[in-house]
């Protein structure tokens, strides 16, 4: 049931910072929703007339996954791209009965029942017609319909004047036996059903109906004995939700309480919990586990764990963009995908994407909730059960053991004279080191909660800069300090001895530059430094540095000079992120370099942080999102951004790390994201979109035409003058619907898939008569393209050409045919010669491209499977350049003979052009096709090709592909050609097979 203020699941998207910390930063917790995870949908932004639905009372979804919301001034159908508003029209019995919508119930895919304050409506979605049921036509005891429930084939209708029951098959009012035991004027505000019990909530009490015995039990409030456990604790039972053996009751004046269904006793919540929630609960809802949601008047949304009674508060916070929009939530709903919706009094649909629960996002504290010292994250350090976060506003300590979040700022920590914590490192005891901007080096003893400062003015052990970009503790307990303007310091932590290595770029073994942005220790104990004048490695035996610089014109060197980030990869390589040249990958053993830049998929040329996860994938934080490079590749696989669940799109500091449990911590300009990388890999194949409307000659048709969707046996038949047709479509995905993409084609007119962005319509004008299939497929922000498409089959009749000019055309056509036949007969004797020349390659006497195409077309017409091999003679241009074109022609002819002899009898060899040949194999699978290709390679390599006295060695490269369902020859040839390129790129003299539309073997 969707009660009048249905709060099926509170889109409680606000507050998970407190919750995330209380439950453990990286421990998954049900509904640990963080503050910026509400997406607000204002219906007015999506409706044609910019009208809105205020005071949303109920939310549900249809079989397609599209949202329906009822409010105080109408009913809205919301697809994510468009909103349609339905309102009552005076004197129109085919419109909705009233504008104040209190409950919604789907009878089936096409029938929606709408409870309003002015009667009941039955909405046929296909015909877009409402039928009205009210008191005046004898269906209802009163017109204020508050709640709907379905029991088998009966619709239970709760009104403020009593209960009515409707037979859904006959649409007649019936009187089941239980109605005889119920006050006919019982004022119903809400209903709930579980098992054989049906509860009716009222402002004057609670009624329970046993659907087997048909007996009714009334629970009222005893003002003389308010603590009587068999009586209602308060007068009203405004909203109801049964969960397991408990009935949760929301009261407008008494807050939230429970009834034990078995003992029929009422239980009040502990006083301290009730006091927090407040006494005005307008709606209560939940799920089948432990979640209960209470929507209050003026006190936001509350989550209660029904087992532990632990509460969480989700109020409106004007300082947080992602909070619920209003402190008066009215309706909640959890859709079939697990996403959570909240409708508020302000009329805003608040949406929480369940995929964002893959991790935690932490933000700056506000007046309503604790949080980080600042949103701008500069550094991250893990120490035992703590995560330390350096920010522009100070230092934050996050406990994985459930201790409260603690911030260290100049306001609460006098030893902190500055706020920017640029870098962090663990000490050798229970302590940490903090590098600051302008405040020098800070040492914090966790046991004693004391601070000590080291700076350029220290009386003892001064350091050589107060601006410390990087800290690194090496394997010999040396703490290295990378400064902004004076090279590096090395502090031997056991003794406190400080060494200074000032910038000496012109001295052999000197440190290359004054600014150091990152320091990294590799597995061998080498300490590396990223500077603004190259890369340096510390040589302990000589106490100096080996410098690696950019060598102009030499690809086997670093790219750029200004370096920001380092990663000592587990395979021994060093990854170096630069300010304006992407990433250089250095192999210290081979002294070879590789490079990754924009061409390889980086979203920006600046790499501010590089980390390696447990699966050896590389994560690169840039000013334009976080790029993932799969293990063993040098190409970006995907770029994650804020809409994927990260805290920010902008990462401008080396403030990312991998925690001991594999969790990634990515700090950006707008907060910190903590997540397990495998949880972000949620790529799903997108379902086909839903075709929501058809327009003929720019006039929108009735939705009943959509019954022709995917019905090729009974296509939509249009007259010849109905030749302009348009289609509306939508994808039931509300996770950043503006990022939904569509592609479409009209089979019979143009088989090419056309891409669409920022629109959900396709139009075709002046279509000729014929048979057509409109197909559309989709991709959402959290999925990949699906092969499945939605289809509409239709035909356009030809025109009735019976005018006088049509007959003239007929005569002209007939005369032209006679002349054409005579000419045809005159040349038919010689046409066979020309026909042969048109399909045979004159040099090799092999079938040419036209002949191959004709053969393939015949196979396609009979749906015959086949495979394609595209052959390229390796280094053929050298033969022409070295021995001349005559030698090249002989080589082509000799190879043709070798290839024909090496092919099986059912293989067809043709010359595609130049040094390219093609083989088509009827009814060959991928494995057999590859075997044929390998035979060709071996035969060619084993053959001695000569020209005069010259022996010409020859090998071939082959790309192959096997026809996939619904694939054209152009597509399968393209895949084989790409496989050929792969074979040539990886050494030639080999066969590469495209095993699918995107993969090679």
Residue pairs with C-beta under 8 A, 6 or more apart in sequence:
1 103
1 105
1 147
1 148
1 149
1 191
1 192
1 193
2 8
2 58
2 59
2 60
2 103
2 104
2 105
2 148
2 331
2 333
3 58
3 103
3 146
3 147
3 189
3 190
3 191
3 192
3 201
3 239
3 240
3 283
3 285
4 57
4 58
4 102
4 103
4 115
4 146
4 147
4 189
4 190
5 57
5 58
5 190
5 239
5 282
5 283
5 295
5 330
5 331
6 57
6 58
6 59
6 60
6 103
6 283
6 285
6 331
6 332
6 333
7 239
7 283
7 284
7 285
7 293
7 294
7 295
7 301
7 329
7 330
7 331
7 332
7 342
8 59
8 285
8 293
8 331
8 332
8 333
8 334
9 285
9 286
9 287
9 291
9 293
9 332
9 333
9 334
9 340
9 341
10 285
10 293
10 294
10 295
10 301
10 302
10 303
10 314
10 329
10 332
10 340
10 342
11 38
11 301
11 324
11 332
11 340
11 341
11 342
11 350
11 351
11 352
12 31
12 33
12 293
12 301
12 303
12 312
12 314
12 324
12 340
12 342
12 352
13 33
13 34
13 35
13 37
13 38
13 314
13 322
13 323
13 324
13 340
13 342
13 350
13 352
14 33
14 35
14 37
14 38
14 301
14 314
14 315
14 316
14 317
14 320
14 322
14 323
14 324
15 33
15 34
15 35
15 312
15 313
15 314
15 315
15 323
15 369
16 32
16 33
16 34
16 35
16 37
16 360
16 361
17 34
17 35
17 362
17 363
17 369
17 370
17 371
18 312
18 369
18 370
19 29
19 31
19 32
19 33
19 312
20 29
20 32
20 34
20 360
20 362
21 370
21 398
21 399
21 402
21 404
21 405
22 402
23 29
23 32
23 402
24 400
24 401
24 402
25 360
25 387
25 398
25 399
25 400
25 674
26 360
26 400
26 659
26 661
26 663
26 674
26 676
27 400
28 357
30 289
30 290
30 291
31 291
31 303
31 312
31 357
32 357
32 360
33 314
33 352
33 357
34 322
34 356
34 360
34 361
34 362
34 363
35 317
35 320
35 322
35 323
35 361
35 363
35 366
35 369
36 320
36 321
36 322
36 361
36 363
36 647
36 671
37 322
37 352
37 353
37 356
37 361
38 322
38 323
38 324
38 325
38 342
38 350
38 351
38 352
39 322
39 350
39 351
39 352
39 353
39 734
39 735
39 736
40 325
40 348
40 349
40 350
40 351
41 78
41 348
41 349
41 350
41 351
41 734
42 52
42 347
42 348
42 349
43 51
43 52
43 53
43 69
43 76
43 78
43 83
43 85
43 347
43 349
44 50
44 51
44 52
46 78
46 81
46 82
46 83
47 76
47 82
47 83
47 84
47 85
48 82
49 85
51 74
51 85
52 347
53 69
53 70
53 71
53 72
53 73
53 74
53 75
53 76
53 85
53 347
54 71
54 72
54 73
54 345
54 346
54 347
55 71
55 72
55 73
55 330
55 345
55 347
56 69
56 70
56 71
56 330
56 331
56 343
56 344
56 345
56 347
56 348
56 349
57 70
57 71
57 72
57 100
57 101
57 102
57 103
57 330
57 331
57 343
58 69
58 70
58 101
58 102
58 103
58 104
58 331
58 343
59 67
59 68
59 69
59 70
59 331
59 332
59 333
59 341
59 343
59 349
60 67
60 68
60 104
60 105
60 106
60 333
61 67
61 68
61 333
61 335
61 336
62 68
62 106
62 109
62 112
62 125
63 106
63 109
64 690
64 732
65 335
65 336
65 337
65 732
65 733
66 77
66 78
66 79
66 80
66 690
66 730
66 732
67 77
67 78
67 79
67 335
67 341
67 349
67 734
68 75
68 76
68 77
68 78
68 104
68 112
69 75
69 76
69 78
69 331
69 343
69 349
70 76
70 101
70 102
70 103
70 104
70 114
70 116
71 101
71 343
71 347
72 99
72 100
72 101
73 87
73 99
73 100
74 85
74 86
74 87
74 96
74 99
74 101
75 85
75 86
75 87
75 96
75 101
75 104
75 114
76 83
76 84
76 85
76 86
77 83
77 84
77 86
78 349
79 690
79 692
79 730
79 732
80 730
80 731
80 732
80 733
80 734
80 737
80 740
81 730
81 737
81 740
81 760
82 692
82 728
82 730
82 760
86 95
86 96
86 123
86 130
87 95
87 96
87 99
88 95
88 96
88 97
88 98
88 99
88 116
88 118
89 95
93 130
93 131
93 132
94 129
94 130
94 131
95 130
96 114
96 116
96 121
96 123
96 130
97 114
97 116
97 118
97 119
97 120
97 121
97 130
97 132
97 133
97 134
97 143
98 116
98 117
98 118
98 119
98 143
99 116
99 118
100 116
100 117
100 118
101 114
101 115
101 116
102 115
102 116
102 117
102 145
102 146
102 147
103 114
103 115
103 145
103 146
103 147
103 148
104 112
104 113
104 114
104 115
104 148
105 112
105 113
105 115
105 148
105 149
105 150
105 155
106 112
106 113
107 113
107 150
107 155
107 168
109 125
110 124
110 125
110 126
111 122
111 123
111 124
111 125
112 122
112 123
112 125
113 120
113 121
113 122
113 123
113 148
113 155
114 120
114 121
114 122
114 123
114 130
115 145
115 146
115 147
115 148
115 157
116 145
117 143
117 144
117 145
118 134
118 143
118 144
119 132
119 133
119 134
119 135
119 140
119 143
119 145
120 132
120 133
120 134
120 139
120 140
120 145
120 157
121 130
121 131
121 132
121 133
122 130
122 131
122 133
122 171
123 129
123 130
124 130
124 131
125 703
126 702
126 703
126 704
126 706
126 707
127 702
127 703
127 704
128 702
128 703
133 139
133 140
133 166
134 140
134 143
135 141
135 142
135 143
135 161
138 173
139 164
139 166
139 173
140 157
140 159
140 161
140 164
141 159
141 161
141 162
141 163
141 164
141 184
141 185
142 159
142 160
142 161
142 162
143 159
144 159
144 160
144 161
145 157
145 158
145 159
146 158
146 159
146 160
146 188
146 189
146 190
147 157
147 158
147 188
147 189
147 190
147 191
148 155
148 156
148 157
148 158
148 191
149 155
149 156
149 158
149 191
149 192
149 193
149 198
150 156
150 168
151 193
151 198
151 211
153 167
153 168
153 169
154 165
154 166
154 167
154 168
154 174
154 176
155 165
155 166
155 168
156 163
156 165
156 191
156 198
157 163
157 164
157 165
157 166
158 188
158 189
158 190
158 191
158 200
159 188
160 187
160 188
160 189
161 185
161 187
162 183
162 184
162 185
162 186
162 187
162 188
163 179
163 182
163 186
163 188
163 200
164 173
165 173
165 174
165 175
165 176
165 179
166 172
166 173
166 174
167 173
167 174
176 214
177 214
178 198
178 209
178 210
178 211
178 214
178 215
178 216
180 214
181 209
181 214
181 215
181 216
182 200
182 207
182 209
182 216
183 218
186 200
186 202
186 207
187 202
187 203
187 204
188 200
188 201
188 202
189 201
189 202
189 203
189 236
189 237
189 238
189 239
190 200
190 201
190 237
190 238
190 239
190 240
191 198
191 199
191 200
191 201
191 240
192 198
192 199
192 201
192 240
192 241
192 242
192 247
193 199
193 242
194 242
194 261
196 210
196 211
196 212
197 208
197 209
197 210
197 211
197 242
197 261
198 208
198 209
198 211
199 206
199 207
199 208
199 209
199 237
199 240
199 242
199 247
200 206
200 207
200 208
200 209
201 236
201 237
201 238
201 239
201 240
201 249
202 236
202 237
203 235
203 236
203 238
203 252
204 220
204 235
204 236
205 218
205 219
205 220
205 221
205 232
205 235
205 236
205 237
206 218
206 219
206 220
206 232
206 237
206 240
206 249
206 259
207 216
207 217
207 218
207 219
208 216
208 217
208 219
209 215
209 216
209 217
210 216
210 217
217 264
219 230
219 231
219 232
219 237
219 259
219 264
219 266
220 231
220 232
220 235
221 231
221 232
221 233
221 234
221 235
222 228
222 231
225 231
226 233
227 233
229 265
229 266
229 267
230 264
230 265
230 266
231 266
232 249
232 266
233 251
233 254
233 257
233 266
233 268
234 251
234 253
234 254
234 255
234 257
235 251
235 253
235 254
236 251
236 252
236 253
236 254
237 249
237 250
237 251
238 250
238 251
238 252
238 281
238 282
238 283
239 249
239 250
239 281
239 282
239 283
239 284
239 285
240 247
240 248
240 249
240 250
240 284
241 247
241 248
241 250
241 284
241 285
241 286
241 292
242 248
242 261
243 286
243 287
243 288
243 292
243 306
244 306
245 260
245 261
245 262
246 258
246 259
246 260
246 261
246 306
247 258
247 259
247 261
248 256
248 257
248 258
248 284
248 286
248 292
248 306
249 256
249 257
249 258
249 259
249 266
249 284
250 256
250 281
250 282
250 283
250 284
250 294
250 295
251 257
251 279
251 281
252 280
252 281
252 282
252 297
253 279
253 280
254 279
255 269
255 274
255 277
255 278
255 279
255 280
255 281
256 269
256 274
256 277
256 281
256 284
256 294
256 304
257 266
257 267
257 268
257 269
258 266
258 267
258 269
259 265
259 266
259 267
260 266
260 267
268 274
269 277
269 309
270 309
273 304
273 309
273 311
276 302
276 311
276 313
277 294
277 296
277 299
277 302
277 311
278 296
278 297
278 298
278 299
280 296
280 297
280 298
280 299
281 294
281 295
281 296
281 297
282 295
282 296
282 297
282 328
282 330
283 294
283 295
283 329
283 330
283 331
283 332
284 292
284 293
284 294
284 295
285 292
285 293
285 332
286 292
286 293
286 306
287 334
290 305
290 306
290 307
290 308
291 303
291 304
291 305
291 306
292 303
292 304
292 305
292 306
293 301
293 302
293 303
293 304
293 332
294 301
294 302
294 304
295 301
295 302
295 329
295 330
295 331
295 332
296 302
296 327
296 328
296 329
297 328
298 327
298 328
299 315
299 327
300 313
300 314
300 315
300 316
300 324
300 327
300 329
301 313
301 314
301 315
301 324
301 329
301 332
301 342
302 311
302 312
302 313
302 314
303 311
303 312
303 313
303 314
304 310
304 311
305 311
314 323
314 324
315 323
315 324
315 327
315 368
316 323
316 324
316 325
316 326
316 327
317 323
317 366
317 367
317 368
317 369
319 366
319 367
319 368
320 363
320 366
320 368
324 342
324 344
324 350
325 344
325 346
325 348
325 350
326 344
326 345
326 346
326 348
328 344
328 345
328 346
329 342
329 343
329 344
329 345
330 343
330 344
330 345
331 341
331 342
331 343
332 340
332 341
332 342
332 343
333 340
333 341
333 343
334 340
334 341
335 341
337 354
338 354
339 351
339 352
339 353
339 354
339 734
339 735
340 351
340 352
340 354
341 349
341 350
341 351
341 352
342 349
342 350
342 352
343 349
343 350
344 350
351 734
353 734
353 735
353 782
355 645
355 682
355 735
355 782
356 645
358 645
358 675
358 676
358 679
358 680
358 682
359 645
359 663
359 673
359 674
359 675
359 676
359 679
359 680
360 673
360 674
360 675
361 645
361 646
361 647
361 671
361 672
361 673
361 674
362 371
362 372
362 389
362 398
362 647
362 671
362 672
362 673
362 674
363 371
363 372
363 375
363 647
363 670
363 671
363 672
364 371
364 372
364 373
364 374
364 375
364 393
364 671
365 371
365 372
365 373
365 407
370 404
370 405
371 405
372 389
372 391
372 393
372 396
372 405
372 407
372 671
372 672
373 389
373 391
373 393
373 394
373 395
373 396
373 407
373 408
373 409
373 419
374 391
374 392
374 393
374 394
374 419
375 391
375 669
375 670
375 671
376 391
376 392
376 393
376 669
376 670
377 389
377 390
377 391
377 653
377 655
377 667
377 668
377 669
377 671
377 672
378 390
378 391
378 392
378 420
378 421
378 422
378 423
378 653
378 655
378 667
379 389
379 390
379 421
379 422
379 423
379 424
379 435
379 653
379 654
379 655
379 667
380 387
380 388
380 389
380 390
380 424
380 655
380 656
380 657
380 665
380 667
380 672
381 387
381 388
381 390
381 424
381 425
381 426
381 432
381 657
382 388
382 657
382 659
382 660
382 665
383 426
383 432
385 399
385 400
385 401
386 397
386 398
386 399
386 400
387 397
387 398
387 400
387 659
387 665
387 674
388 395
388 396
388 397
388 398
388 424
388 432
389 395
389 396
389 397
389 398
389 667
389 672
390 420
390 421
390 422
390 423
390 424
390 434
390 655
391 419
391 420
391 421
392 419
392 420
393 409
393 419
394 407
394 408
394 409
394 410
394 413
394 416
394 419
394 421
395 407
395 408
395 409
395 416
395 421
395 434
396 405
396 406
396 407
396 408
397 405
397 406
397 407
397 408
398 405
399 405
408 416
408 444
409 416
409 419
410 416
410 417
410 418
410 419
413 451
415 442
415 451
415 452
415 453
416 439
416 442
416 451
417 439
417 453
418 436
418 437
418 438
418 439
420 436
420 437
420 438
420 439
421 434
421 435
421 436
422 435
422 436
422 437
422 467
422 468
422 469
422 470
422 653
423 434
423 435
423 468
423 469
423 470
423 471
423 482
424 432
424 433
424 434
424 435
424 471
425 432
425 433
425 435
425 471
425 472
425 473
425 479
426 432
426 433
426 473
427 433
427 443
427 473
427 479
427 493
428 477
428 493
428 494
429 445
429 447
430 445
430 446
430 447
431 443
431 444
431 445
431 446
432 443
432 444
432 446
433 441
433 442
433 443
433 444
433 471
433 473
433 479
434 441
434 442
434 443
434 444
434 471
435 441
435 442
435 468
435 469
435 470
435 471
435 481
436 442
436 466
436 467
436 468
437 467
437 468
437 484
438 466
438 467
439 453
439 455
439 466
440 453
440 454
440 455
440 456
440 458
440 463
440 465
440 466
440 468
441 453
441 454
441 455
441 463
441 468
441 481
442 451
442 452
442 453
442 454
443 451
443 452
443 453
443 454
444 450
444 451
445 451
445 452
454 461
454 462
454 463
455 462
455 463
455 466
456 462
456 463
456 464
456 465
456 466
461 496
461 498
463 481
463 489
463 491
463 498
464 483
464 486
464 487
464 489
464 500
464 502
465 481
465 483
465 484
465 485
465 486
465 489
467 483
467 484
467 485
468 481
468 482
468 483
468 484
469 482
469 483
469 484
469 515
469 516
469 517
469 518
470 480
470 481
470 482
470 516
470 517
470 518
470 519
470 530
470 654
471 479
471 480
471 481
471 482
471 519
472 479
472 480
472 482
472 519
472 520
472 521
472 527
473 479
473 480
473 493
474 480
474 521
474 525
474 527
475 521
475 525
476 525
477 492
477 493
477 494
478 490
478 491
478 492
478 493
478 527
479 490
479 491
479 492
479 493
480 488
480 489
480 490
480 491
480 519
480 527
480 529
481 488
481 489
481 490
481 491
482 488
482 516
482 517
482 518
482 519
482 529
483 489
483 514
483 515
483 516
484 514
484 515
485 514
485 515
486 500
486 502
486 503
486 514
487 500
487 501
487 502
487 503
487 511
487 513
487 514
487 516
488 500
488 501
488 511
488 516
488 519
488 529
489 498
489 499
489 500
489 501
490 498
490 499
490 500
490 501
491 497
491 498
491 499
492 498
492 499
501 511
501 545
502 511
502 514
503 510
503 511
503 512
503 513
503 514
504 510
504 511
505 511
505 512
505 513
505 533
508 544
509 539
509 542
509 544
509 545
509 546
510 544
510 545
511 529
511 531
511 536
511 545
512 531
512 533
512 534
512 536
512 545
512 547
512 549
513 531
513 532
513 533
513 534
514 532
515 531
515 532
516 529
516 530
516 531
517 530
517 531
517 532
517 563
517 564
517 565
517 654
518 529
518 530
518 563
518 564
518 565
518 566
518 654
519 527
519 528
519 529
519 530
519 566
520 527
520 528
520 530
520 566
520 567
520 568
520 574
521 527
521 528
521 568
522 528
522 568
522 572
522 574
523 568
523 570
523 572
526 537
526 538
526 588
527 537
527 538
528 535
528 536
528 537
528 538
528 566
528 568
528 574
529 535
529 536
529 537
529 538
529 545
530 563
530 564
530 565
530 566
530 576
530 577
531 563
532 561
532 562
532 563
532 579
533 549
533 561
533 562
534 547
534 548
534 549
534 550
534 558
534 561
534 563
535 547
535 548
535 549
535 558
535 563
535 574
535 576
535 586
536 545
536 546
536 547
536 548
537 545
537 546
537 548
538 544
538 545
539 545
539 546
548 557
548 558
548 586
549 557
549 558
549 561
550 557
550 558
550 559
550 560
550 561
551 557
551 558
555 593
555 595
556 591
556 592
556 593
557 593
558 576
558 578
558 584
558 586
558 593
559 578
559 581
559 582
559 584
559 593
559 595
559 597
560 578
560 579
560 580
560 581
560 584
562 578
562 579
562 580
563 576
563 577
563 578
563 579
564 577
564 578
564 579
564 606
564 607
564 608
564 654
565 575
565 576
565 577
565 607
565 608
565 609
565 610
565 654
566 574
566 575
566 576
566 577
566 610
567 574
567 575
567 577
567 610
567 611
567 612
567 618
568 574
569 575
569 612
569 616
569 618
570 612
570 616
571 616
572 587
572 588
572 589
573 585
573 586
573 587
573 588
574 585
574 586
574 588
575 583
575 584
575 585
575 586
575 610
575 618
576 583
576 584
576 585
576 586
577 583
577 606
577 607
577 608
577 609
577 610
577 620
578 584
578 605
578 606
578 607
579 606
580 605
580 606
581 595
581 597
581 605
582 595
582 596
582 597
582 598
582 600
582 602
582 605
582 607
583 595
583 596
583 597
583 602
583 607
583 610
583 620
584 593
584 594
584 595
585 593
585 594
585 595
585 596
585 634
586 592
586 593
587 593
594 634
596 602
596 629
596 634
596 635
596 636
597 605
598 604
598 605
600 634
600 635
600 636
601 627
601 635
601 636
601 637
601 639
602 620
602 622
602 627
602 636
603 622
603 624
603 625
603 627
603 636
603 639
604 622
604 623
604 624
604 625
606 622
606 623
606 652
607 620
607 621
607 622
608 621
608 622
608 623
608 651
608 652
608 653
608 654
609 620
609 621
609 651
609 653
609 654
609 655
609 656
609 666
610 618
610 619
610 620
610 621
611 618
611 619
611 656
611 657
611 658
611 664
612 618
612 619
612 658
613 619
613 658
613 662
613 664
613 677
614 658
614 662
614 677
615 631
615 677
615 678
616 631
616 632
617 628
617 629
617 630
617 631
617 637
617 677
618 628
618 629
618 631
619 626
619 627
619 628
619 629
619 656
619 664
619 666
619 677
620 626
620 627
620 628
620 629
620 636
621 651
621 655
621 656
621 666
621 668
622 651
623 650
623 651
623 652
624 639
624 649
624 650
625 639
625 640
625 641
625 646
625 649
625 651
626 639
626 640
626 641
626 646
626 651
626 666
627 636
627 638
627 639
627 640
628 636
628 637
628 638
628 639
628 640
628 677
629 635
629 636
629 637
630 637
640 646
640 680
641 649
642 648
642 649
642 670
643 735
643 736
643 739
643 781
644 680
644 781
644 782
645 673
645 675
645 680
646 666
646 668
646 673
647 666
647 667
647 668
647 670
647 671
647 672
647 673
648 668
648 669
648 670
648 671
648 673
649 668
649 670
650 668
650 669
650 670
651 666
651 667
651 668
651 669
652 668
652 669
653 667
655 666
655 667
655 668
656 664
656 665
656 666
656 667
657 664
657 665
658 664
658 665
659 665
659 674
662 676
662 677
663 674
663 675
663 676
664 673
664 674
664 675
664 676
664 677
665 672
665 673
665 674
666 672
666 673
667 673
682 782
683 782
683 783
683 784
684 782
684 783
684 784
685 783
685 784
685 785
685 786
685 787
685 788
686 731
686 733
686 777
686 778
686 779
686 780
686 783
686 784
686 785
686 786
687 731
687 732
687 778
687 786
687 788
688 776
688 777
688 778
688 786
688 788
688 789
688 790
689 729
689 730
689 731
689 742
689 760
689 776
689 777
689 778
689 790
690 729
690 730
690 731
690 732
690 790
691 706
691 709
691 727
691 728
691 729
691 774
691 776
691 790
691 792
692 706
692 728
692 729
692 730
693 700
693 701
693 703
693 706
693 727
693 728
694 700
694 701
694 705
694 706
694 716
694 725
694 726
694 727
694 728
694 792
695 701
695 725
695 726
695 727
695 728
695 763
696 718
696 722
696 724
696 725
696 726
697 721
697 722
697 723
697 724
698 724
698 726
705 716
706 792
708 714
708 715
708 716
708 792
708 793
708 794
709 790
709 791
709 792
710 790
710 791
710 792
710 793
711 793
712 773
712 791
712 793
715 771
715 793
715 794
715 795
716 792
716 793
716 794
716 795
717 794
717 795
717 797
718 725
718 794
718 795
718 796
718 797
719 796
719 797
720 769
720 796
720 797
720 798
720 799
720 800
721 799
722 796
723 765
723 766
723 767
723 768
723 769
723 796
724 763
724 764
724 765
724 766
724 767
725 763
725 764
725 767
725 774
725 794
726 761
726 762
726 763
726 764
727 744
727 761
727 762
727 763
727 774
727 776
727 792
728 760
728 761
729 742
729 760
729 761
729 762
729 776
729 778
729 790
730 760
731 737
731 740
731 742
731 778
731 780
733 740
733 780
733 781
733 782
733 783
735 780
735 781
735 782
736 780
736 781
737 780
738 758
739 780
739 781
740 760
740 778
740 779
740 780
740 781
741 755
741 756
741 757
741 778
741 779
741 780
742 755
742 756
742 759
742 760
742 776
742 777
742 778
742 779
743 753
743 754
743 755
743 756
743 776
743 777
743 778
743 785
744 753
744 754
744 756
744 762
744 774
744 775
744 776
744 777
745 751
745 752
745 753
745 754
745 774
745 775
746 764
746 772
746 773
746 774
746 775
747 772
747 773
747 774
747 775
748 770
748 771
748 772
748 773
749 764
749 767
749 770
749 772
751 968
753 777
754 762
756 762
762 774
762 776
767 796
768 796
769 795
769 796
769 797
769 798
769 799
770 795
770 796
771 793
771 794
771 795
772 793
772 794
772 795
772 796
773 791
773 792
773 793
774 791
774 792
774 794
775 789
775 790
775 791
776 789
776 790
777 785
777 786
777 787
777 788
777 789
777 790
778 785
778 786
779 785
779 786
801 809
838 850
839 847
839 848
839 850
839 851
839 854
840 846
840 847
840 848
840 851
841 847
841 848
841 910
841 911
843 889
843 892
843 893
843 911
844 892
844 893
844 896
844 911
845 896
846 896
846 900
846 909
846 910
846 911
846 917
847 855
847 908
847 909
847 910
847 911
848 910
848 911
849 910
849 911
849 912
849 913
849 918
851 910
852 908
852 910
852 912
852 918
852 920
853 969
855 908
855 920
856 866
856 920
856 969
857 969
859 866
859 922
860 968
860 969
864 922
864 923
865 922
865 923
865 924
865 962
865 963
866 920
866 921
866 922
866 923
866 924
866 962
866 963
867 920
867 921
867 924
867 925
867 926
867 928
867 929
867 960
867 961
867 962
867 963
868 918
868 919
868 920
868 921
868 960
868 961
868 962
868 963
868 969
868 972
868 973
868 976
869 918
869 919
869 920
869 921
869 929
869 932
869 933
869 936
869 958
869 959
869 960
869 976
869 991
870 912
870 916
870 917
870 918
870 958
870 959
870 960
870 973
870 976
870 977
870 979
870 980
871 899
871 916
871 917
871 918
871 919
871 936
871 956
871 957
871 958
871 980
872 915
872 916
872 956
872 957
872 958
872 980
872 984
873 891
873 892
873 895
873 915
873 954
873 956
874 954
874 955
874 956
874 957
874 984
874 988
874 989
876 888
876 891
876 914
876 915
877 915
879 887
879 888
879 891
879 952
880 887
880 888
883 947
883 950
883 952
886 947
887 947
887 950
887 952
890 947
891 945
891 947
891 952
891 954
892 911
892 915
894 943
894 945
895 917
895 940
895 945
895 954
895 956
896 909
896 911
896 917
898 939
898 940
898 943
899 909
899 917
899 919
899 936
899 939
899 940
900 909
901 939
902 935
902 936
902 939
902 940
903 909
903 919
903 932
903 936
904 921
904 932
906 921
906 922
907 919
907 920
907 921
907 932
908 919
908 920
908 921
908 922
909 917
909 918
909 919
910 917
910 918
910 919
910 920
911 917
911 918
912 918
918 973
919 932
919 933
919 936
921 928
921 929
921 932
924 932
924 962
925 962
926 960
926 962
926 993
926 995
929 960
929 962
929 993
930 960
930 991
930 993
930 1001
933 958
933 960
933 991
933 993
934 991
936 956
936 958
937 955
937 956
937 958
937 989
937 990
937 991
940 954
940 955
940 956
941 954
941 955
941 989
943 954
944 951
945 951
945 952
945 953
945 954
946 952
955 988
955 989
956 989
957 980
957 983
957 984
957 988
957 989
957 990
958 980
958 983
958 990
958 991
958 992
959 976
959 977
959 978
959 979
959 980
959 981
959 982
959 983
959 991
959 992
959 993
959 994
960 976
960 979
960 991
960 992
960 993
960 994
961 972
961 973
961 975
961 976
961 979
961 993
961 994
962 972
962 993
962 994
963 972
964 972
964 996
964 997
971 997
975 994
975 997
976 994
978 994
978 1000
979 992
979 993
979 994
979 1000
980 992
982 992
982 1000
983 990
983 991
983 992
986 992
992 1000
992 1001
993 1000
993 1001
994 1000
994 1001
995 1001
